[in-house]
Amino acid sequence: MLNQNKKLHVSGTQLVDSNNQPVQLRGISTHGIGWYPAYVNQELFHEFRKDWGMNVIRLAMYTDEPEGYCTDGDQAALKELVCKGVESG
């Protein structure tokens, strides 16, 4: 979703895009994607953008929780889910 602004950086006290135009991040965080993988999908992400005006989504992994990336979770599946989420934007 964020790729519409290309490379972001800070100029003075403002977050700006590659054309030095101010950018405001409006987004949402998922709950643990290891527990709720169905919510990582292109249709939902596009709905967030279109209907809610969001331009960023945080894919929360909860790494130290049960089924987390650093505990007993399926690391390969979680990596794939993150990639799917990034590609869905």
N, C-alpha and C positions, 0 to 999 in steps of 0.2 A: 504494500500500500504506500509506503513511504517513497518508493522509487520515482514517483511523479515529481519529486523535488530534486532528484539527483543527489549530488554530494552536499550534505549540510555542514555548516561550520558556524563558529561564533565570530561576530564582528562587533567589537565594543561590548555592549550588554545584550545584543540581539542574536537570536538564532536565525540564520539566513540560508537561502538556497544557493545553487551554483551561479545564479544571476545576481547575488547579493540582495535579494528581496526577502523581507521578513517572513518567517514561517512560524505558525503556531501549531504545536502538536496537540491533536485532539484524539484521544484514544481510549482503549479499554484493555483490561488484562483478563486473560482466560483464567479459569481455575486450573488445577493441575491437569496438564494434557495427558499424563499417564493414566489418569482416572477417567477423563472425559474426552477421549480422542475424537469422538464424533463431531465436536464443536470446531475442529480444525478442518475447515472446508471452504472452498472458493465461494460458494453461494452465500454462506453466512457472512464472510468477509466483505463481499460486494454489497450486501444489505447494510452492513455497518457503515460503509462508505457512502452509499446512496441515500439511505434513510436517516442516518444519524450524523452524517458529516465527519466521520472519523477518518483520520489519515495515518494511524499507527495502531498496531496491536502488539501487546506483550504476550509472548507464549511462555506461560509459567510452568516450570517443570517440577518444582518442589523436590529438589534433589536429595534431601536428607530424610524425607518422609517415606513411609512404606510404599513400595513400588516406585521409588524415586531413582533418578539416574545414578546416584552414589550409594544406594542401598541395594535392594533386591530387585530393582526394575530391569526391564529388558532394554539395555542400552542401545542396541541396534535399532529396535523399534522406535525408541524415543528420538534418536537421531533422524530417522526417516520421517517421523511426525513433524519435527522442527523444519526439515527441508520442505515437506509438503506445505506447511504453514507459510513459509517464506515464498514459495512458488505460487501460492494461492492469492497473494497480494497483488 
